[in-house]
Amino acid sequence: MVMEQQFASRFKKKDGTQSSEGFLTPKEIDTVQRHGFMPERAIPIIFLPGILASNLRIKDQKRQNRLEEEYGRKKGDKIAWQPDAATSTLPYAWKSAAERQLTLDRRTVEVDTFDYPEEFNGGAVEWGYIRRNGVEVESNSPILRPYHVRAPGKHGPPYIAVPAEREACLRGWGEVMFGAYGNFLNRLERAMNAMFSHGKPTPEWKSVVGVDPRTFGLVTENLPPIDEDDLRQIAENCFFPVHAIGYNWIQDCGISGREVARRIEKIMASYLDKKILCEKVIVVTHSCGGLVSRALCHPKYGNFEEKVLGVVYGEQPAIGAAAAYYRMLGGWEPADNVKGKAAAWALGDEGPEVTVMLANGPGGMELLPFKEYGNGWLQIKDAEGKVLRSLPEKGDPYEEIYTKTSDEVWWGLLRPKWINPAKLKEDEAGLKATRKLLKEKVRPLHEAIASYYHPVSYAHYGVDPQRLSFQTVAWEVGAPIYQPPGRRSDRISRMQPNAEQVDRFPVVTDKGDKKIVLGDTTLDEKEHQRLSNTGAFQPGLPRTSLLARLLPPVDPGDQTVPVHSADHQYHSKRPEFEGVFRLMGYEHQDSYKDIAVQNATLYSIVQIAREMKWSGE
C-alpha cells in the first residue's frame, strides 16, 4: 500500500499500466528489493492561491516589444509577475503607473505554467524553470521522489535521473507563490500520502489524530476528533496527489473558474490514462482563490460542483474586503516590518499604482465589498470623530461608491486620470471601460456567488484583534489647512463641515498618498472675501482648503480580511459549512505557514474524503 512504501524505479507501459524493474543477485546477498505501485484510485487535492500569488508571463509579442522599446525591458524577458523573486518584484517600486498597466494587462498575460511534455528529456531549460520559481520537494516526500527513466539511444548511461521537483512542477507547484505555500504543499503531500508507518500514524498526524479540533480553532458543533480508522478508511487503495493551479488574477474570477474547471478535467483525465480511477477532487483555497472556487462550482460559470467532493476555504473574503477600496485610493497599508514595507513598496504605496492594476481588471475589483457586506462601511468623519456620512446608504455600493468619480464626489472610487496612464484605446482601458467591467463582470459575479458555497464546505480564517483589518474605511475631514499669517483664526479653527456640505467639496490635489486636499465650499462669498484679504489661504486654492485623510484599520481579522466578511461563512443560513475554524496569530498571506491552519486543513480534508462514494460501491 502506498501509504507505507518507498518507491523504487518505476515505468509506465504504453497501455498506461505500471511496471517496476529489479535484478537478480547471488544467494548470499539477501538485500530486500522493495517495489512499490501506486494505488488504483486517486482523489487529487487542488490548491487555488490568493490574488497576486500566481506567477504570470507576457503572452503578447507586440506588448513585449513595446515594453522593450519604451521602458528598456530586457529582451526576451516574459515574466510579468513573480512574487517569490525579489529581482522580478522589487523593480515594480520604480515602475511608472503606465509601465505597470502595460505589464499587468489581463489581455496580454497568462499563468506561467510548466509547458513541457510529460516525458523527461533532461533539458536544462526545464531545470531553469524549476529554480526560477523556487520549487523544492522535501526529501521525505512519499511519492514526489527522484526516479530514473531509460535514456534514449544506445550510447551514454542507461538511465537518466529525474528530480522530484519536475513532477511537482507538472502538478503546478511552480505556478504559485512558493515562498508562501511551499511548506504547506509539502506537508499536505507528505501527510496525505504517508499516513502510517509500521502500523501507526506518521508524525504529521500527531497534532491532528485524536485531538479535539477545538484545539485548532473549531467553533462549529458536533464534530469529533478524527481517529486512525478514519485515516484507514480514506487511504484504502487510494492516494491524494497535491496539485496547484494558478490563475490570471487580473481577469474576472468567473472566467478563471471556467479555466480552472478545464484544467481539473485534464488532471483527472491524466490519472484515468494511467488506469487510476479518478472521480472527484478536493479543493483547498486561499483568499481570492475562494471566490474562484465558488465560480468553479457555480452552474453559471465552471459548473463543476458534481466533480468536487468538497472545498476548504482559507482566509476567504467571503463577501469582499473594504481594504480593496482603501488600496485603490491610498495604496497599500504601511507595514511595521522590513518585509512588509518592501512588499507595500513593490505592490504600490500610492493609489495610482494600485488603481492602474485593479481598475483595468475585474479580478481585483471583485474583492470590493459585496452588497451583502451591508451599509455604512465607508465613513466620513470630522476631526473630532463624529460620523458625517456613512455609505452605502441604500444597499448599492456599485452605484453609490464604485462607479462614482472624484469629479462627482471626492470619496468616489474612480480617479479617471489614474486608470489609463498608458493611453490605451478607450475600449480597452479608461473610465468607460472600468465602469463597464463593474457593471458586466464585478456585480454579476457578486450576485451569483454571494449566497453560494459548495454543499460540502469547511473554512478557516483569522479573527485576531492584534491583526487589524478594514471592516470599515474612514476618511477624516479635518480643520482648514491654511490659517491667517501671524495669528490663529478662531473663526476658521472651529469650522467643521456638516453632512449636507461634505459631498460638495471639490478635489484640489490628490496624489493617492492617503491624503486629499479639498476646497472648502462652506463659506459664503462675503466670508470668503474677508478671509482672502487676511491671507488665510494661498492664491489659486478655492476658498479655504481642508485636509481629508484615510484613517488606519481598527477591526479584528488577519490584516486584510476582516472578521465581518469571513464570518459570513460561519453565519451562513445554508447548511454547507460543517466545520469553521476561527484562529489568531498570523498575517493573511502567510496563513498557510501557521501550524494550526495546516492542522485545521488536514482535519477538514479527512472529513471531506470520508464522504467519498466510489462508483460500483
C-alpha positions in Angstrom: 0.0 0.0 0.0 1.3 3.4 -1.0 0.8 4.8 2.5 3.9 3.0 3.8 6.0 2.4 0.7 9.3 3.9 -0.5 9.2 3.7 -4.3 11.8 2.0 -6.5 12.3 3.0 -10.1 9.1 2.6 -12.0 7.9 2.8 -15.5 4.7 3.3 -17.4 3.8 1.0 -20.2 2.2 2.1 -23.4 -1.2 1.0 -22.2 -0.9 3.1 -19.1 -0.3 0.3 -16.6 2.6 0.4 -14.1 5.6 -1.8 -14.0 8.8 -1.9 -11.9 12.2 -3.5 -12.7 14.6 -5.3 -10.4 17.7 -7.5 -10.7 18.9 -11.0 -9.8 21.5 -11.4 -7.1 23.6 -14.3 -5.7 22.1 -16.3 -2.9 24.4 -14.9 -0.3 23.1 -11.4 -1.0 19.9 -11.1 0.9 19.2 -7.4 0.4 15.4 -6.8 0.1 14.2 -5.2 -3.1 11.1 -3.1 -2.5 8.9 -2.4 -5.5 6.0 0.0 -4.9 3.0 0.6 -7.1 0.5 3.4 -7.0 -3.0 2.7 -5.6 -5.7 2.1 -8.2 -7.8 5.2 -7.1 -6.9 8.8 -6.7 -8.6 11.9 -5.2 -6.4 14.9 -6.3 -6.2 17.8 -4.0 -6.4 21.1 -5.9 -4.9 24.2 -4.3 -6.0 27.6 -5.6 -3.9 30.6 -4.3 -4.9 34.1 -3.5 -4.7 37.2 -5.6 -1.2 38.3 -6.6 0.1 34.8 -5.7 0.0 33.3 -9.2 3.1 33.7 -11.4 2.2 35.5 -14.7 4.1 35.9 -18.0 3.5 38.1 -21.1 2.0 36.2 -23.9 1.5 39.0 -26.4 4.6 39.7 -28.5 3.5 43.2 -29.5 3.2 44.2 -25.9 6.6 42.6 -25.2 8.1 44.7 -28.0 6.6 47.9 -26.7 7.9 47.3 -23.2 11.4 46.6 -24.6 11.4 49.7 -26.8 9.8 52.2 -24.4 10.9 51.0 -21.0 14.1 49.2 -21.6 12.7 45.8 -20.6 15.3 43.1 -21.1 14.9 41.4 -24.4 13.0 38.1 -24.2 12.1 38.6 -20.5 8.5 37.3 -20.5 8.0 37.3 -16.7 5.2 39.8 -15.8 4.7 38.9 -12.1 6.7 36.6 -9.9 6.3 37.4 -6.2 8.9 35.0 -5.0 11.7 36.6 -6.9 13.0 39.9 -5.5 14.7 40.6 -8.8 11.3 40.5 -10.5 9.0 42.0 -7.9 11.0 44.8 -6.2 11.7 46.7 -9.5 7.9 47.4 -9.6 8.7 50.0 -6.9 10.3 52.1 -9.6 7.9 51.3 -12.4 5.6 54.1 -13.5 1.9 53.6 -13.5 1.9 53.4 -17.3 4.5 50.6 -17.3 2.6 48.7 -14.6 -0.5 49.0 -16.8 1.3 47.7 -19.8 3.0 44.8 -17.9 -0.1 43.6 -16.0 -2.8 43.7 -18.6 -5.4 40.9 -18.3 -5.4 40.6 -22.1 -1.7 40.2 -22.6 -0.6 37.9 -19.7 -1.2 34.3 -18.8 -0.2 31.9 -16.0 3.4 31.0 -16.1 2.9 27.2 -16.4 5.4 24.4 -16.8 4.9 23.9 -20.5 7.0 20.7 -21.1 5.9 17.2 -22.2 5.4 14.7 -19.5 8.3 12.6 -20.9 11.6 13.9 -19.4 14.3 15.0 -21.9 16.9 16.1 -19.4 16.8 19.7 -20.8 18.5 22.5 -18.8 15.6 24.8 -19.7 13.2 22.7 -17.5 15.6 22.9 -14.5 15.8 26.7 -15.1 12.0 27.0 -14.7 12.1 24.9 -11.5 14.8 27.0 -10.0 13.4 30.3 -11.2 10.1 29.6 -9.4 11.8 28.2 -6.3 10.1 24.8 -6.2 11.6 22.4 -3.7 10.3 18.9 -2.7 11.3 17.7 0.7 13.4 14.6 0.7 10.9 12.5 2.7 8.0 13.0 0.3 6.5 9.6 -0.3 5.5 10.0 -4.0 7.3 13.0 -5.3 10.7 11.4 -5.2 13.7 11.3 -7.7 13.4 8.4 -10.1 15.1 7.2 -13.3 13.9 6.7 -16.8 15.6 4.8 -19.7 17.9 7.1 -21.7 17.3 7.3 -25.4 19.9 5.9 -27.7 22.4 3.2 -27.3 25.3 5.3 -26.1 25.7 7.0 -22.7 24.2 5.9 -19.3 21.2 3.5 -19.5 19.1 5.7 -17.2 18.6 9.4 -16.6 17.9 10.8 -13.1 14.6 12.8 -12.9 14.4 15.3 -10.0 11.3 15.2 -7.8 10.8 18.9 -8.4 10.0 18.2 -12.1 6.9 16.1 -11.1 5.9 18.8 -8.7 6.0 21.4 -11.5 4.0 19.1 -13.7 1.4 19.3 -10.9 1.5 23.1 -11.0 3.6 23.9 -7.9 5.7 26.4 -9.9 2.7 28.4 -10.8 2.1 29.8 -7.3 3.9 31.8 -4.7 6.1 29.0 -3.3 7.5 31.2 -0.5 4.0 31.4 1.0 2.7 28.0 0.1 5.6 25.7 -0.4 5.9 24.4 3.2 2.1 23.7 3.2 2.1 21.9 -0.2 4.9 19.7 1.0 3.3 18.8 4.3 0.0 18.2 2.6 1.6 15.9 0.0 3.5 14.1 2.7 0.7 13.7 5.3 -2.0 12.6 2.8 0.2 10.0 1.1 2.2 8.6 4.0 -0.4 8.3 6.8 1.1 5.3 8.5 4.5 3.9 9.4 4.8 0.5 11.0 1.1 0.5 11.6 1.0 3.8 13.4 0.1 7.3 12.2 3.2 9.2 11.0 4.4 12.3 12.9 2.5 14.5 10.5 -0.7 13.4 12.2 0.3 13.6 15.8 -1.2 17.0 16.2 -4.4 16.1 14.4 -5.4 12.4 15.1 -7.2 12.0 18.4 -7.0 15.8 19.1 -10.1 17.8 19.9 -10.5 20.0 16.8 -11.3 22.9 19.1 -7.6 22.9 19.8 -7.0 24.3 16.4 -10.0 26.7 16.3 -13.1 24.8 15.5 -16.2 26.7 16.5 -19.0 24.7 14.9 -20.5 21.9 16.9 -20.8 18.1 16.8 -17.5 17.4 15.0 -15.4 14.8 16.9 -11.7 14.2 16.6 -10.6 12.1 13.7 -9.0 8.7 14.5 -6.8 6.1 12.9 -9.9 4.3 11.5 -10.8 7.5 9.6 -7.4 7.6 8.0 -7.5 3.9 7.1 -10.9 4.4 5.5 -9.9 7.1 3.2 -6.4 5.5 2.4 -7.9 2.2 1.3 -6.4 1.7 -2.2 -6.4 5.5 -2.7 -3.9 8.3 -2.8 -4.2 12.1 -2.7 -1.8 13.8 -5.1 -1.5 17.6 -4.4 -1.8 19.9 -7.4 -1.7 23.7 -7.6 -3.5 25.7 -10.2 -2.5 29.3 -10.8 -4.9 31.7 -12.4 -4.8 35.1 -14.1 -5.8 37.2 -11.1 -6.3 40.3 -13.2 -9.2 38.9 -15.2 -12.7 38.1 -14.0 -13.0 35.3 -11.3 -15.8 33.9 -13.4 -13.5 33.3 -16.4 -10.9 31.9 -14.0 -13.5 29.5 -12.6 -14.2 28.2 -16.1 -10.5 27.8 -16.9 -9.8 26.0 -13.6 -12.6 23.6 -14.4 -11.0 22.8 -17.8 -7.6 22.2 -16.1 -9.1 19.9 -13.5 -10.7 17.9 -16.2 -7.3 17.4 -17.8 -5.8 16.4 -14.4 -8.5 13.8 -13.8 -8.1 12.5 -17.4 -4.3 12.1 -16.8 -5.0 9.6 -14.0 -7.6 7.8 -16.0 -5.0 7.4 -18.7 -2.7 5.7 -16.2 -5.6 3.3 -15.3 -6.1 5.0 -12.0 -9.8 5.7 -11.1 -10.4 9.4 -10.5 -13.9 10.5 -10.0 -13.7 13.6 -7.6 -11.3 16.2 -6.4 -11.0 18.1 -3.2 -10.3 21.9 -3.5 -8.3 23.9 -1.0 -8.2 27.7 -1.4 -6.5 30.8 -0.1 -8.1 34.3 -0.1 -9.4 35.2 -3.6 -9.0 31.6 -4.6 -12.1 31.0 -2.6 -14.1 33.3 -4.9 -12.6 31.4 -7.9 -13.6 28.1 -6.4 -17.1 29.3 -5.9 -17.2 30.3 -9.6 -15.6 27.0 -10.5 -18.5 25.1 -8.9 -21.3 27.6 -9.8 -23.6 26.5 -12.7 -23.3 29.9 -14.3 -19.5 29.7 -14.6 -17.5 26.5 -14.2 -20.5 24.2 -13.4 -18.1 21.8 -11.7 -19.9 21.1 -8.4 -20.6 17.4 -9.1 -16.9 16.6 -9.6 -15.8 18.4 -6.4 -16.1 16.3 -3.3 -15.7 19.3 -1.0 -13.9 22.7 -0.5 -11.7 24.0 2.2 -11.8 27.9 2.2 -8.9 29.6 3.8 -8.8 33.3 4.7 -11.7 34.0 2.2 -13.1 37.5 1.8 -16.4 35.8 1.6 -18.4 39.0 0.9 -15.5 41.2 -0.1 -12.9 43.3 1.8 -13.1 47.0 2.4 -9.3 47.1 2.1 -9.7 46.9 -1.7 -11.3 50.4 -1.6 -8.5 51.7 0.7 -5.7 50.4 -1.5 -7.2 51.7 -4.7 -7.4 55.3 -3.3 -4.4 55.3 -0.9 -2.1 52.5 -1.9 -1.0 49.5 0.3 -1.2 50.0 4.1 2.0 51.0 5.8 3.8 47.9 7.2 5.6 47.5 10.5 8.5 45.3 9.3 11.1 45.3 6.5 9.4 42.5 4.5 6.0 44.2 4.7 7.4 47.6 3.8 9.2 46.1 0.8 6.1 44.4 -0.4 4.0 47.5 0.0 6.6 49.5 -1.9 6.5 47.0 -4.8 2.8 46.5 -4.9 2.2 50.2 -4.8 2.2 52.5 -1.7 0.1 55.2 -3.5 -3.3 55.0 -5.1 -2.4 55.5 -8.8 -0.1 52.5 -8.7 -2.8 50.2 -7.3 -5.7 51.6 -9.3 -3.9 51.1 -12.6 -3.7 47.3 -11.8 -7.2 46.8 -10.3 -9.4 49.2 -12.3 -8.3 47.6 -15.6 -9.1 44.1 -14.5 -12.2 42.9 -12.7 -10.4 40.3 -10.6 -9.1 42.9 -8.2 -12.3 44.9 -8.1 -14.3 41.7 -7.3 -12.6 41.8 -3.9 -14.6 45.0 -3.1 -17.4 44.6 -0.6 -20.5 42.8 -2.0 -24.0 44.2 -1.5 -24.3 41.6 1.3 -21.4 43.4 3.2 -24.1 45.9 4.3 -24.5 49.6 4.5 -22.2 52.1 6.3 -18.7 50.6 5.8 -17.4 53.8 4.2 -17.5 56.6 6.7 -16.7 60.3 6.5 -15.8 61.8 9.9 -14.9 65.2 11.2 -11.7 66.0 13.2 -13.5 65.1 16.5 -14.5 61.6 15.2 -18.2 62.4 14.5 -19.5 60.5 11.5 -20.9 62.9 8.9 -21.7 60.4 6.2 -22.0 56.6 6.2 -22.0 54.8 2.9 -23.6 53.0 1.2 -27.0 54.2 2.4 -29.3 52.3 0.0 -27.6 48.9 -0.2 -26.0 49.6 -3.6 -22.2 50.1 -3.3 -21.8 49.8 -7.1 -23.9 52.9 -7.9 -23.3 54.8 -4.6 -19.5 54.3 -4.5 -17.7 52.2 -7.1 -18.9 54.0 -10.3 -18.6 57.4 -8.7 -15.6 59.6 -9.9 -13.7 62.2 -7.9 -15.3 64.7 -10.3 -18.7 63.8 -9.0 -17.9 63.3 -5.3 -14.4 63.4 -3.8 -14.7 60.0 -2.0 -15.8 58.1 -5.2 -13.7 55.1 -6.1 -12.7 56.1 -9.5 -10.0 58.6 -10.4 -10.2 59.0 -14.2 -6.6 60.2 -14.6 -5.3 57.2 -12.8 -7.0 54.5 -14.8 -5.3 54.7 -18.2 -1.8 56.4 -18.0 -0.6 54.2 -20.9 -3.2 55.8 -23.1 -4.5 52.5 -24.5 -7.6 52.5 -26.7 -10.8 53.6 -24.9 -12.5 50.3 -25.5 -9.5 48.6 -23.7 -9.0 51.0 -20.8 -10.3 54.2 -19.2 -13.3 55.3 -17.2 -15.9 54.0 -19.6 -14.2 50.6 -19.8 -13.9 50.3 -16.0 -17.5 51.2 -15.4 -18.4 48.5 -18.0 -16.3 45.9 -16.0 -18.1 46.9 -12.8 -21.5 46.5 -14.5 -20.9 43.4 -16.6 -18.3 41.4 -14.6 -18.0 42.5 -10.9 -21.6 43.0 -9.9 -22.9 39.8 -11.7 -20.2 37.7 -10.1 -21.0 39.1 -6.7 -24.8 38.5 -7.2 -24.2 34.9 -8.4 -21.9 33.6 -5.7 -22.9 35.8 -2.7 -25.0 33.0 -1.2 -23.4 30.1 -3.0 -20.9 27.7 -1.5 -20.2 24.1 -2.3 -22.6 21.7 -0.5 -19.6 20.2 1.5 -17.6 23.2 2.8 -15.1 23.9 5.6 -13.5 27.2 6.4 -10.7 28.7 8.5 -9.8 32.4 8.9 -8.2 34.9 11.2 -10.1 36.7 14.0 -7.1 38.3 15.7 -7.7 41.7 17.4 -4.0 42.4 17.0 -4.1 41.9 13.2 -6.1 45.0 12.4 -8.2 45.0 9.2 -10.7 47.2 7.5 -14.3 46.3 8.3 -14.9 50.0 7.7 -12.8 52.5 5.9 -12.9 56.0 7.4 -12.0 59.4 5.9 -11.3 62.1 8.4 -12.1 65.7 7.2 -10.1 68.0 9.4 -9.9 71.7 10.1 -8.7 74.1 7.4 -5.1 73.8 6.3 -4.3 77.5 5.8 -4.6 80.0 8.6 -4.2 83.8 8.5 -0.4 84.6 8.9 0.8 85.6 12.3 -2.3 84.5 14.3 -4.8 81.7 14.6 -8.3 82.5 13.4 -11.0 81.2 15.8 -13.5 81.6 13.0 -11.6 79.1 10.9 -10.3 76.7 13.5 -13.8 76.0 14.8 -15.3 75.4 11.4 -16.4 71.8 10.6 -18.5 70.6 7.6 -21.9 69.1 8.2 -23.4 66.1 6.5 -25.1 68.1 3.8 -21.9 70.0 2.9 -19.3 67.2 2.9 -20.2 65.9 -0.5 -19.7 69.2 -2.3 -16.0 69.7 -1.6 -14.0 69.8 -4.8 -10.7 67.9 -5.0 -7.8 70.4 -5.1 -4.9 67.9 -5.0 -4.9 64.1 -4.7 -1.7 62.2 -5.1 -3.1 58.9 -3.8 -0.9 59.1 -0.7 -3.8 58.6 1.7 -4.5 62.4 1.9 -6.7 64.6 -0.3 -6.7 68.4 -0.2 -10.3 69.6 -0.6 -11.7 73.0 -1.3 -14.0 74.2 1.5 -17.2 75.4 -0.1 -19.0 76.1 3.2 -18.1 79.8 3.3 -20.4 82.4 1.8 -18.9 84.9 -0.6 -18.6 87.7 1.9 -16.7 85.5 4.4 -14.6 84.1 1.6 -13.6 87.6 0.5 -12.8 88.7 4.1 -10.5 85.7 4.6 -8.9 86.3 1.2 -8.0 89.8 2.3 -6.3 88.4 5.5 -4.2 85.9 3.5 -6.0 82.9 5.1 -5.2 80.7 2.1 -2.8 80.6 -0.7 -3.6 82.1 -4.2 -5.1 79.7 -6.6 -6.8 77.5 -4.0 -10.6 77.6 -3.9 -11.7 79.3 -0.7 -10.2 77.7 2.4 -8.7 74.2 2.0 -9.5 71.2 4.1 -7.4 68.0 4.5 -9.1 64.6 4.2 -7.0 61.6 5.2 -7.6 57.9 5.3 -7.5 56.5 8.9 -5.8 53.2 9.8 -7.8 50.0 10.3 -9.3 49.3 13.7 -11.1 46.0 13.3 -10.0 42.4 14.0 -9.0 40.0 11.2 -5.8 39.0 9.6 -4.6 42.4 8.4 -6.5 42.0 5.1 -9.8 40.2 5.6 -12.0 41.5 8.4 -13.9 39.1 10.6 -17.1 40.7 9.4 -16.6 39.3 5.9 -15.0 35.9 6.8 -17.8 35.3 9.4 -20.3 35.2 6.5 -19.3 31.6 6.2 -19.9 30.9 9.9 -23.3 32.7 10.0 -24.4 31.3 6.6 -28.0 30.2 6.8 -27.4 27.4 4.4 -26.2 24.0 5.8 -23.0 23.8 3.7 -20.4 24.6 6.4 -19.9 21.6 8.6 -16.6 23.0 10.1 -15.5 26.5 10.7 -12.2 27.4 12.4 -11.6 30.9 13.8 -7.9 31.4 14.5 -5.4 34.0 15.6 -1.7 34.7 15.4 -0.8 35.1 11.7 -0.9 37.5 8.8 -3.1 36.9 5.8 -0.6 36.0 3.1 1.4 33.7 5.5 -1.6 31.9 6.9 -0.7 28.5 5.5 2.7 28.6 7.3 0.7 28.5 10.6 0.6 25.0 12.2 -3.0 25.5 13.4 -4.1 26.4 9.9 -2.4 23.4 8.5 -4.0 21.1 11.1 -7.4 22.6 10.5 -7.0 22.0 6.8 -5.8 18.4 7.2 -8.8 17.7 9.6 -11.2 19.2 7.0 -9.7 17.2 4.1 -10.1 13.9 6.0 -13.7 14.7 6.9 -14.4 15.6 3.2 -12.6 12.4 2.0 -14.8 10.3 4.3 -17.8 11.4 2.2 -16.4 9.7 -1.0 -18.6 7.0 -2.5 -16.8 5.3 -5.4 -18.8 4.1 -8.4 -19.8 0.5 -8.0 -19.7 0.5 -4.2 
